[in-house]
């Protein structure tokens, strides 16, 4: 994993911010390394397209659950498990 592009401390907690590769396999590799290095909380902010007519450009969406339709997540959870945010 490349080092984050910015690191520092906020309220006594070390934080890092960076740009990382796109895709589930890349995300899994980076998350595994960050967790192994001691990361306790990870927040991902990204961009996505939408097909719903009620969405407008620049709308902010908070994801509450995910539909798994790639291959990487099946290495972590069985197919029938629903993935929801905490």
Buried (B, 14 or more C-beta within 10 A) or exposed (E): BEEBEEEEEEEEEEBEEEEBEEEBEEBBBBBEEBEEEEBEEEEEEEEEEEEEEEEEEEEEEEEEEEEBEEEBBEEEEEEEEEEEEE
